[in-house]
């Protein structure tokens, strides 16, 4: 891996973390304390002054309600909401899923 690649990955990680944290509507301080770190820990990551260990990365994902795969899926702009929606969809019967699917298709058609 070239030095430029490392910087690109560091930038991606910090920017993705900041984006997901803001979408969740929590401060960097509150998130830091909630995952058992010092109050400025998340801020350091977002400012590219620190990088989490794998263990802390898993805590970050758990806090955000997403999987590590979702964290790196740039096409999924709202991974927390989608994960919650999928969990709720799993509780529905087939007829309800057909109705929800039709609603989603209608919404997609309106946005195109």
N, C-alpha and C positions, 0 to 999 in steps of 0.2 A: 504494500500500500504506500502510495506517495504521500508526502507531507500535505499537499493540497487536499487530498481525499480525507485525511484526518480532520482538517479544518471544516470541510463540508459536512462531515458527520457530526462534529461538535455543534456547528451552527444549526443543523437540522434538529438535533436533540433538544437544545435549549429553546429553540423557537416553537417546536411542537409541544413541549412541556408548558411553556407560557400560554400558548393558545388553548390547550385543553384545560388548564387551570382556570383561565379567565372564563371559558365557556361554562365551567362548573360554578363560577361565581364566588370563588374563595380567594382570600389573600395569600400571598406567598408565605407570610408569617404563620397564618393558621394552618396551612398545609404542612409546613415544616414541623410544627409542633405536633400535629396529628399523626405524622409518620415517625414520631419519636426522635426528631433531630433538633438541632439548635434553631432558634427563631429565624435566622437569616440563611438557612441551608438552601432552600429552593431558590431564593434570590441569587445566591452564588452560582447555582447551576444555570439559571436563566441569563446571568451575566457572563457565562462561560469561564468562571473562575474556579469551578469545581465540576466533578463528574461523579455520579453515584456509583456505588458498588452494585453488583448484580442483585444482592439481597435488598438493598434500598430501592433499586429500580422496580423490583416486584412489589414492594410496599407502595411505591408511587402508583403503579398500575392498579393495585387493589383499592387504593384511596380514590382514584378516578373512576373506578368501576368498570375497568376495561382489561383486556388481556394484553400481554406484551406484543402479540401479533397486531392487535388493534392500534397500539401506540405507533407502530411503524407503517401502518397502512395509510398513506397520504391521501388516497382516494376516499377515505372514510372521514369526513370532516366532523362528524358528531358520533364518535364511537360509543360514548357512554349512553347516549339516548338510544342508539340502535341496539346495544346489548340489552338494555332494559326492555325495549320493545319486543325483542326476540324472546326474552324470558316470559313476557306476558302472552305472546302469541302461542307459545307452547301449551298454554293452559286452555286454549279455545278448542271447541269441537270443529269438525270439518266444515259444517255449514257457515259458522262464524268466520272461519278463515277464508272461505269463498267470498263472503261479503267484504271483508277487510281488503282482500286482494283487488276486488273491483273498485273500491274506494281509492286505493293507492294508484291503480292504473288510471283512474279518472283525474287524480291530482297531477300525475306525471304528464298526462296529455295536456292539461291546462298550462303547465309551465314551459312546454316546448314551443 
